Amino acid sequence: MADGFAVQFAEAEPAAPQPLDLRGAMADAVEYPINALSPTLRDAIFAIEAMAQVPLSLAAQSVLSAASLAAQGFVNVETITGKIVPVSLFLLSIAASGDRKSTSDGFAIKPVKEREEQLAMHFEQSKHEYTIEDAAYKAATTKAKNGANKSRDDIRRELESVGKPPIPPIQPLLTVDEPTGPGMQRLFAEAMPALGLFSDEGATFLGGWSMQEENQAATGGMLSKLWDGSPIKRVRADKENGTQILYGRRLCLHLMVQPDIAGKLLGNPAVRNQGLLSRILVAAPKSLKGSRFWVEPSDKHRADLAKYHQRLGRLLSTEFTFRDPQTRALDLQIINLTPEAKAKLIEFSDHCERQLGHGGPYEQIADFASKMTENATRLAATISYFEGGSKALDAGLSVQATQAGIALMEFYASEAARLYGTSALDDDMANAATLIEWIRKRDLPAVGLRFLNRRGPTQVRSAAKLKRAVDNLVEYRHLVPIKDGAMLDLEGKPKFYAEAFTVVPVGAE
């Protein structure tokens, strides 16, 4: 900046004492209740935290989603109302680019990818055998229908002797990352009856066809019904297939997204009013960038992660039990509540209800709070089944597992209360936040509009977007207009900018 700084800015309006937060006041996340978890899961989370150098809650989201995937195809859980529900979890992790989301998820779901590879190897052989069986079935059916002098009873007897059509092999998928709504329905007809919608780049799903404005209600409704455990109804135009109802399907979800994408989801009134957000458990840990200096992982961390991988792999390799092999409707066992667990959950339900009152901490997240007890039950059942398998079915849901589910839900409630109210940034305000961050990173005491149009962040350079972003920054006291413009040295030599602004320092008095 030229030495004449004070002279050039003599006509500037008095600087505001302190810029206002564009995103609203947001406290840091509370401490993740890691010690409430069972030993195998807890130690795996600590191992991923150390080996990937990610926040604890980010590692926990990855591990819990994998545990949910492993459990949901085998068990349901009883709730305090007596209703039987899935143990499927819907999780959303918010972290910026460079926060190692992919690394965390890679450690957690490694056995999932290995199992998919195994299934793919067997699929090709099964597909070949099915092609032969299907051709034989169709030929036998044609032969049974044809022939001279056959009565209706003759044809019926011969068709019955042909038997049922062969069952096509299951598509070798346990997870998908960016399906459309119709694509998800088709997958449940052709692939595994228990799937995970997992993506370490959740923007590909949230920004894709399924979550476009005109499709949000349909996609949100479909996902909500899958969380509820409702059957999938596929209405098809062709007469041969017609309407298909798929029972006994399960879906868990873990999307890892950047803050700007998450803001558009959490602040979307249509998605919230539809009910999807009330089912999602969100974690948005503080970034560790700048503090992740290399530390060699310990032998214990490696051993703990290997133990978790072994357990997860064993659960994933277990064959599903079907009520009907033809439709592949899952035959799910039930984890019942013990009297002690039910008493704890009722106490928690009453606690949540009290917090919903006027001025209570859950008043602004009433939709989320209404499902907290069920989500606590699902978490408890997932933890219990992952750790104990069939023992959880024999003994019922323990008090210890229930307390873990409740502790986790109190964490997620604090995240919902912290995030839902501050995420409703529209595009203009999001652009303003991007612009001021870009300006402050460069320590610019003043800027010109023409400079920002040429050199500013790409997504904010268009004249209309830039004007609205700058107007917001002026309104929120980050920028102060300089009357009659100013001569600024922003690109290596002084230039006059007719529209210029001082940048108000954060913490200015």
C-alpha positions as CSV (number, residue, x, y, z in Angstrom):
1,M,0.0,0.0,0.0
2,A,1.3,3.5,-0.8
3,D,2.6,5.7,2.0
4,G,-0.3,8.1,1.4
5,F,-2.7,5.6,3.1
6,A,-3.9,8.1,5.7
7,V,-4.4,10.8,3.2
8,Q,-6.2,8.6,0.7
9,F,-8.6,7.3,3.3
10,A,-9.3,10.7,4.9
11,E,-12.7,10.7,3.4
12,A,-13.7,7.2,4.5
13,E,-16.7,6.8,6.7
14,P,-15.9,6.0,10.4
15,A,-15.1,2.3,10.7
16,A,-17.7,0.2,12.5
17,P,-16.4,-1.0,15.9
18,Q,-16.8,-4.7,15.1
19,P,-18.0,-6.7,12.0
20,L,-21.0,-8.8,12.5
21,D,-20.8,-12.6,12.0
22,L,-22.2,-13.5,8.6
23,R,-23.0,-17.0,9.8
24,G,-24.4,-16.1,13.2
25,A,-22.7,-16.9,16.5
26,M,-21.7,-20.5,16.6
27,A,-20.1,-22.1,19.6
28,D,-17.6,-25.0,19.3
29,A,-18.9,-28.5,19.4
30,V,-19.1,-30.2,22.8
31,E,-16.7,-33.0,23.6
32,Y,-17.6,-36.3,21.9
33,P,-18.7,-38.9,24.5
34,I,-16.2,-41.5,23.3
35,N,-15.9,-43.3,26.6
36,A,-19.6,-44.2,26.4
37,L,-18.9,-46.5,23.5
38,S,-18.1,-50.3,23.6
39,P,-14.4,-51.3,23.7
40,T,-14.0,-52.4,20.1
41,L,-15.7,-49.4,18.6
42,R,-14.1,-46.9,21.0
43,D,-10.6,-48.3,20.4
44,A,-11.1,-48.2,16.6
45,I,-12.2,-44.6,16.8
46,F,-9.1,-43.7,18.8
47,A,-6.9,-45.6,16.3
48,I,-8.4,-43.8,13.3
49,E,-8.1,-40.4,15.1
50,A,-4.4,-41.1,15.6
51,M,-3.6,-42.7,12.2
52,A,-5.6,-40.3,10.0
53,Q,-5.1,-37.3,12.3
54,V,-8.8,-36.3,12.2
55,P,-11.2,-35.0,14.9
56,L,-12.6,-37.7,17.2
57,S,-16.2,-37.2,16.1
58,L,-15.3,-37.5,12.4
59,A,-13.7,-40.9,13.0
60,A,-16.7,-41.9,15.1
61,Q,-19.1,-41.0,12.3
62,S,-17.2,-43.3,10.0
63,V,-17.1,-46.2,12.4
64,L,-20.7,-45.9,13.5
65,S,-21.9,-45.9,9.9
66,A,-20.0,-49.1,9.2
67,A,-21.4,-50.7,12.3
68,S,-24.9,-49.7,11.2
69,L,-24.3,-51.2,7.8
70,A,-23.2,-54.5,9.4
71,A,-26.1,-54.7,11.8
72,Q,-29.1,-53.4,9.8
73,G,-29.5,-56.5,7.7
74,F,-29.9,-58.8,10.7
75,V,-31.7,-57.1,13.5
76,N,-34.5,-54.7,14.3
77,V,-35.0,-53.2,17.8
78,E,-37.9,-52.7,20.1
79,T,-38.8,-49.2,21.2
80,I,-40.4,-48.0,24.4
81,T,-43.8,-47.9,22.6
82,G,-43.5,-51.5,21.6
83,K,-42.9,-50.6,17.9
84,I,-40.3,-52.6,16.1
85,V,-37.9,-50.4,14.0
86,P,-34.7,-50.7,12.0
87,V,-31.3,-50.1,13.5
88,S,-30.2,-48.1,10.5
89,L,-28.5,-44.8,11.2
90,F,-28.4,-41.6,9.0
91,L,-25.2,-39.7,9.6
92,L,-23.8,-36.4,8.2
93,S,-20.3,-35.3,8.8
94,I,-19.2,-31.7,8.0
95,A,-15.6,-31.0,7.3
96,A,-13.7,-28.7,4.9
97,S,-11.6,-29.8,2.0
98,G,-8.3,-31.1,3.3
99,D,-9.7,-32.3,6.6
100,R,-9.1,-35.9,5.6
101,K,-12.7,-37.1,5.3
102,S,-11.7,-39.7,2.8
103,T,-8.8,-41.0,4.9
104,S,-11.1,-41.4,7.9
105,D,-13.7,-43.2,5.9
106,G,-11.1,-45.4,4.2
107,F,-9.9,-46.8,7.5
108,A,-13.4,-47.4,8.8
109,I,-15.0,-49.1,5.8
110,K,-12.0,-51.1,4.5
111,P,-13.7,-54.4,5.2
112,V,-16.8,-53.2,3.3
113,K,-14.8,-52.6,0.2
114,E,-13.0,-56.0,0.6
115,R,-16.4,-57.7,0.9
116,E,-17.7,-56.0,-2.2
117,E,-14.7,-57.2,-4.1
118,Q,-15.3,-60.8,-2.9
119,L,-18.9,-60.6,-3.9
120,A,-18.0,-59.2,-7.4
121,M,-15.7,-62.2,-8.0
122,H,-18.5,-64.7,-7.3
123,F,-21.1,-62.6,-9.2
124,E,-19.7,-63.3,-12.7
125,Q,-19.9,-67.1,-12.2
126,S,-23.4,-66.9,-10.7
127,K,-24.5,-64.7,-13.6
128,H,-23.3,-67.2,-16.1
129,E,-25.1,-70.1,-14.3
130,Y,-28.3,-67.9,-14.1
131,T,-28.2,-67.2,-17.8
132,I,-28.2,-70.9,-18.5
133,E,-30.9,-71.7,-16.0
134,D,-33.1,-68.8,-17.2
135,A,-32.8,-70.0,-20.8
136,A,-33.8,-73.5,-19.8
137,Y,-36.7,-72.3,-17.8
138,K,-38.0,-70.2,-20.6
139,A,-37.7,-73.0,-23.1
140,A,-39.5,-75.4,-20.8
141,T,-42.2,-72.9,-20.2
142,T,-42.7,-72.4,-23.9
143,K,-42.8,-76.2,-24.5
144,A,-45.4,-76.6,-21.7
145,K,-47.6,-74.0,-23.3
146,N,-47.3,-75.4,-26.9
147,G,-48.5,-78.6,-28.4
148,A,-51.6,-79.9,-30.1
149,N,-54.7,-81.1,-28.3
150,K,-53.6,-79.9,-24.8
151,S,-56.3,-78.9,-22.4
152,R,-56.1,-76.1,-19.9
153,D,-55.5,-78.6,-17.1
154,D,-52.7,-80.2,-19.2
155,I,-50.9,-76.9,-19.7
156,R,-51.3,-76.0,-16.0
157,R,-49.8,-79.4,-14.9
158,E,-46.9,-79.0,-17.2
159,L,-46.2,-75.4,-16.2
160,E,-46.3,-76.5,-12.5
161,S,-43.8,-79.2,-13.3
162,V,-41.5,-76.6,-14.8
163,G,-41.3,-75.0,-11.4
164,K,-40.5,-71.4,-10.3
165,P,-38.2,-69.2,-12.4
166,P,-34.5,-69.1,-11.3
167,I,-33.5,-66.3,-9.0
168,P,-31.1,-63.8,-10.6
169,P,-27.8,-63.3,-8.7
170,I,-27.6,-60.3,-6.4
171,Q,-25.7,-57.3,-7.7
172,P,-22.4,-57.2,-5.6
173,L,-23.0,-53.9,-4.0
174,L,-23.1,-53.0,-0.3
175,T,-22.7,-49.3,-0.7
176,V,-23.6,-46.6,-3.3
177,D,-22.5,-43.0,-3.4
178,E,-24.7,-40.9,-5.7
179,P,-27.9,-42.7,-6.8
180,T,-31.0,-41.1,-8.1
181,G,-34.3,-41.9,-6.3
182,P,-35.4,-44.3,-9.0
183,G,-31.9,-45.7,-9.2
184,M,-32.0,-46.5,-5.5
185,Q,-35.3,-48.3,-5.9
186,R,-33.9,-50.3,-8.7
187,L,-30.9,-51.2,-6.7
188,F,-33.0,-52.6,-3.9
189,A,-34.7,-54.8,-6.4
190,E,-31.5,-56.1,-7.9
191,A,-28.7,-55.6,-5.3
192,M,-28.4,-56.4,-1.6
193,P,-31.5,-55.8,0.5
194,A,-29.4,-53.9,3.1
195,L,-27.3,-51.0,1.6
196,G,-25.3,-48.0,2.7
197,L,-25.5,-44.6,1.0
198,F,-21.9,-43.7,1.8
199,S,-20.0,-40.8,0.2
200,D,-16.8,-39.0,1.3
201,E,-17.8,-36.4,-1.3
202,G,-21.5,-36.0,-0.3
203,A,-21.8,-32.9,-2.6
204,T,-22.1,-35.4,-5.5
205,F,-25.4,-36.6,-4.0
206,L,-26.7,-33.4,-2.5
207,G,-25.8,-31.4,-5.6
208,G,-27.1,-34.1,-8.0
209,W,-30.4,-34.9,-9.6
210,S,-32.0,-36.4,-6.5
211,M,-31.6,-33.2,-4.5
212,Q,-32.5,-30.7,-7.2
213,E,-35.3,-28.4,-6.0
214,E,-38.0,-30.2,-8.0
215,N,-36.9,-33.6,-6.7
216,Q,-36.1,-32.8,-3.0
217,A,-39.5,-33.7,-1.6
218,A,-39.6,-37.1,-3.4
219,T,-36.0,-38.0,-2.5
220,G,-36.5,-36.8,1.1
221,G,-39.7,-38.8,1.4
222,M,-38.1,-41.9,0.0
223,L,-35.1,-41.7,2.4
224,S,-37.4,-41.0,5.3
225,K,-39.5,-44.1,4.5
226,L,-36.4,-46.2,4.3
227,W,-35.3,-44.9,7.7
228,D,-38.7,-45.9,9.0
229,G,-38.4,-49.3,7.5
230,S,-41.4,-48.9,5.2
231,P,-41.7,-51.0,2.0
232,I,-40.5,-49.6,-1.3
233,K,-43.2,-49.2,-3.9
234,R,-42.1,-49.1,-7.5
235,V,-44.7,-48.2,-10.0
236,R,-43.5,-49.0,-13.5
237,A,-45.1,-48.1,-16.8
238,D,-44.5,-51.4,-18.6
239,K,-47.2,-54.1,-18.2
240,E,-44.8,-57.0,-17.7
241,N,-43.3,-55.6,-14.5
242,G,-46.1,-53.3,-13.3
243,T,-46.1,-52.3,-9.7
244,Q,-43.5,-53.9,-7.4
245,I,-43.5,-53.7,-3.6
246,L,-40.2,-54.5,-2.0
247,Y,-40.5,-55.5,1.7
248,G,-37.7,-56.0,4.2
249,R,-35.2,-53.5,2.8
250,R,-32.8,-51.4,4.9
251,L,-30.7,-48.3,4.2
252,C,-28.1,-46.5,6.4
253,L,-26.5,-43.3,5.3
254,H,-23.2,-41.4,5.9
255,L,-22.5,-38.3,3.8
256,M,-19.3,-36.3,4.4
257,V,-19.7,-32.8,3.0
258,Q,-18.1,-29.4,3.1
259,P,-19.6,-26.6,5.2
260,D,-21.1,-24.6,2.3
261,I,-22.9,-27.7,1.0
262,A,-24.0,-28.7,4.5
263,G,-25.4,-25.2,5.1
264,K,-27.7,-25.5,2.1
265,L,-29.0,-28.8,3.4
266,L,-29.4,-27.9,7.1
267,G,-30.8,-24.5,6.3
268,N,-33.3,-25.8,3.6
269,P,-36.8,-25.4,5.0
270,A,-38.3,-27.8,2.4
271,V,-36.0,-30.6,3.5
272,R,-36.5,-29.9,7.1
273,N,-40.3,-29.6,6.9
274,Q,-40.4,-32.9,5.0
275,G,-38.8,-34.6,8.0
276,L,-35.5,-35.9,6.7
277,L,-33.4,-33.6,8.9
278,S,-35.1,-34.9,12.0
279,R,-33.6,-38.3,11.2
280,I,-30.0,-37.2,10.5
281,L,-27.3,-37.2,13.1
282,V,-24.8,-34.4,12.4
283,A,-21.3,-33.7,13.5
284,A,-19.2,-30.7,12.5
285,P,-15.9,-30.8,14.3
286,K,-13.4,-28.0,14.4
287,S,-10.6,-28.4,11.7
288,L,-7.2,-29.7,12.8
289,K,-5.4,-28.1,9.9
290,G,-2.2,-26.5,11.0
291,S,-1.7,-28.9,13.9
292,R,-1.3,-32.3,12.3
293,F,2.4,-32.8,12.7
294,W,3.5,-36.4,12.1
295,V,3.3,-38.9,14.9
296,E,4.0,-42.5,14.3
297,P,0.9,-44.6,15.1
298,S,1.5,-46.9,18.0
299,D,1.3,-50.7,17.8
300,K,-1.8,-50.6,20.0
301,H,-3.6,-48.4,17.5
302,R,-2.7,-50.8,14.6
303,A,-3.9,-53.8,16.7
304,D,-7.1,-52.1,17.7
305,L,-7.9,-51.2,14.2
306,A,-7.2,-54.7,13.0
307,K,-9.5,-56.1,15.7
308,Y,-12.3,-53.8,14.6
309,H,-11.7,-54.8,10.9
310,Q,-11.9,-58.4,11.9
311,R,-15.2,-58.0,13.7
312,L,-16.7,-55.9,10.9
313,G,-15.5,-58.3,8.2
314,R,-17.0,-61.3,10.1
315,L,-20.4,-59.6,10.3
316,L,-20.3,-58.5,6.7
317,S,-19.5,-62.1,5.5
318,T,-22.6,-63.5,7.3
319,E,-25.3,-64.5,4.8
320,F,-28.7,-62.8,5.1
321,T,-31.8,-64.7,6.1
322,F,-34.7,-64.2,3.8
323,R,-38.5,-64.5,4.5
324,D,-38.8,-65.3,0.8
325,P,-35.7,-66.1,-1.4
326,Q,-37.6,-65.0,-4.5
327,T,-38.2,-61.4,-3.2
328,R,-35.2,-61.3,-0.9
329,A,-37.2,-59.7,1.9
330,L,-35.0,-59.8,5.0
331,D,-36.0,-62.0,7.9
332,L,-34.9,-59.8,10.8
333,Q,-34.5,-60.8,14.4
334,I,-35.5,-58.5,17.2
335,I,-33.4,-57.0,20.0
336,N,-35.9,-56.6,22.8
337,L,-35.6,-54.0,25.6
338,T,-34.8,-55.2,29.0
339,P,-36.9,-53.7,31.7
340,E,-34.0,-51.6,32.9
341,A,-33.2,-50.4,29.4
342,K,-36.8,-49.4,28.8
343,A,-36.9,-47.5,32.1
344,K,-33.8,-45.5,31.1
345,L,-35.2,-44.7,27.7
346,I,-38.5,-43.6,29.1
347,E,-36.6,-41.3,31.5
348,F,-34.7,-39.9,28.5
349,S,-37.9,-39.4,26.5
350,D,-39.4,-37.4,29.4
351,H,-36.2,-35.4,29.6
352,C,-36.3,-34.5,25.9
353,E,-40.0,-33.5,26.2
354,R,-39.2,-31.1,29.0
355,Q,-36.5,-29.5,26.9
356,L,-39.0,-28.7,24.2
357,G,-40.8,-26.1,26.3
358,H,-40.7,-22.4,25.6
359,G,-37.2,-21.2,26.0
360,G,-35.9,-24.7,26.4
361,P,-32.6,-25.9,24.6
362,Y,-34.6,-28.1,22.2
363,E,-37.3,-25.6,21.3
364,Q,-35.7,-24.7,18.0
365,I,-35.0,-28.4,17.1
366,A,-38.4,-29.8,18.1
367,D,-38.5,-32.0,15.0
368,F,-35.1,-33.5,15.8
369,A,-35.9,-33.9,19.5
370,S,-39.1,-35.9,18.7
371,K,-36.9,-38.7,17.3
372,M,-34.1,-38.5,19.8
373,T,-35.4,-41.5,21.9
374,E,-35.8,-43.7,18.9
375,N,-32.3,-42.7,17.5
376,A,-30.8,-43.4,21.0
377,T,-32.4,-46.9,20.8
378,R,-31.0,-47.5,17.3
379,L,-27.6,-46.4,18.4
380,A,-27.7,-48.7,21.4
381,A,-28.8,-51.6,19.4
382,T,-26.2,-51.1,16.7
383,I,-23.4,-50.9,19.4
384,S,-24.8,-53.9,21.2
385,Y,-25.1,-56.1,18.1
386,F,-21.7,-55.1,16.7
387,E,-20.0,-56.0,20.0
388,G,-22.0,-59.0,21.0
389,G,-23.8,-60.4,18.0
390,S,-26.4,-63.1,18.9
391,K,-25.7,-62.4,22.6
392,A,-27.6,-59.1,22.2
393,L,-30.6,-61.1,20.9
394,D,-30.5,-63.5,23.8
395,A,-30.0,-61.0,26.6
396,G,-31.9,-58.0,25.2
397,L,-30.7,-54.4,25.1
398,S,-28.6,-53.8,28.1
399,V,-28.5,-50.7,30.3
400,Q,-24.9,-50.1,29.4
401,A,-25.7,-50.0,25.6
402,T,-28.7,-47.8,26.3
403,Q,-26.6,-45.3,28.3
404,A,-24.2,-45.2,25.3
405,G,-27.0,-44.4,22.9
406,I,-28.4,-41.7,25.2
407,A,-24.9,-40.1,25.6
408,L,-24.4,-40.1,21.9
409,M,-27.8,-38.5,21.3
410,E,-27.1,-35.7,23.8
411,F,-24.0,-34.9,21.7
412,Y,-26.0,-35.0,18.4
413,A,-28.7,-32.8,20.0
414,S,-26.1,-30.2,20.9
415,E,-24.8,-30.3,17.3
416,A,-28.3,-29.9,15.9
417,A,-29.1,-26.9,18.2
418,R,-25.7,-25.4,17.3
419,L,-25.9,-26.0,13.5
420,Y,-29.5,-25.9,12.4
421,G,-30.1,-22.3,13.4
422,T,-26.9,-21.0,11.7
423,S,-26.8,-22.9,8.5
424,A,-29.6,-21.2,6.6
425,L,-27.3,-19.1,4.5
426,D,-28.7,-18.2,1.2
427,D,-26.4,-18.1,-1.8
428,D,-25.8,-14.3,-1.6
429,M,-24.7,-14.6,2.1
430,A,-22.6,-17.6,1.4
431,N,-20.9,-15.7,-1.4
432,A,-20.3,-12.8,1.0
433,A,-18.7,-15.2,3.5
434,T,-16.4,-16.6,0.8
435,L,-15.4,-13.1,-0.4
436,I,-14.5,-11.7,3.0
437,E,-12.6,-14.8,3.9
438,W,-10.6,-14.4,0.6
439,I,-9.9,-10.7,1.5
440,R,-8.9,-11.4,5.0
441,K,-6.5,-14.2,4.1
442,R,-4.6,-11.6,2.0
443,D,-4.5,-9.0,4.8
444,L,-5.9,-6.3,2.5
445,P,-6.7,-3.1,4.4
446,A,-8.8,-1.8,1.5
447,V,-10.2,-3.2,-1.8
448,G,-11.7,-1.9,-5.0
449,L,-14.7,-3.4,-6.7
450,R,-13.0,-3.6,-10.1
451,F,-10.1,-5.5,-8.4
452,L,-12.5,-8.0,-6.8
453,N,-14.2,-8.5,-10.1
454,R,-10.9,-9.4,-11.8
455,R,-9.0,-11.1,-9.0
456,G,-11.6,-12.3,-6.4
457,P,-12.9,-15.8,-5.8
458,T,-14.2,-17.3,-9.1
459,Q,-17.7,-18.0,-7.8
460,V,-18.2,-14.3,-6.8
461,R,-16.7,-12.5,-9.8
462,S,-19.8,-11.9,-11.9
463,A,-21.1,-8.4,-11.5
464,A,-24.4,-9.2,-10.1
465,K,-23.1,-11.7,-7.5
466,L,-20.3,-9.5,-6.5
467,K,-22.5,-6.5,-6.0
468,R,-24.9,-8.5,-3.7
469,A,-21.9,-10.0,-1.8
470,V,-20.3,-6.5,-1.3
471,D,-23.7,-5.0,-0.2
472,N,-24.0,-7.7,2.4
473,L,-20.4,-7.1,3.6
474,V,-21.2,-3.4,4.0
475,E,-24.4,-4.1,5.8
476,Y,-22.6,-6.5,8.2
477,R,-19.8,-4.0,8.7
478,H,-17.0,-5.9,7.2
479,L,-16.5,-3.2,4.5
480,V,-16.9,0.6,4.7
481,P,-17.4,2.5,1.5
482,I,-14.7,5.2,0.7
483,K,-16.4,8.4,-0.4
484,D,-15.4,9.4,-3.9
485,G,-13.1,6.3,-4.4
486,A,-9.4,5.8,-3.6
487,M,-6.0,5.2,-5.2
488,L,-5.0,1.7,-4.1
489,D,-1.9,-0.4,-4.7
490,L,-3.5,-3.9,-5.1
491,E,-1.7,-5.3,-8.2
492,G,1.8,-4.0,-8.0
493,K,1.1,-0.4,-8.9
494,P,-1.3,2.3,-7.7
495,K,-4.7,2.5,-9.5
496,F,-7.8,4.6,-8.9
497,Y,-10.9,2.7,-7.9
498,A,-14.1,4.6,-8.1
499,E,-15.8,2.1,-5.9
500,A,-13.4,1.3,-3.0
501,F,-13.9,0.0,0.6
502,T,-11.9,-0.1,3.8
503,V,-11.7,-3.5,5.4
504,V,-12.8,-3.4,9.0
505,P,-10.3,-5.4,11.1
506,V,-11.8,-8.2,13.2
507,G,-11.5,-7.1,16.8
508,A,-11.3,-3.4,15.9
509,E,-12.2,-1.0,18.7
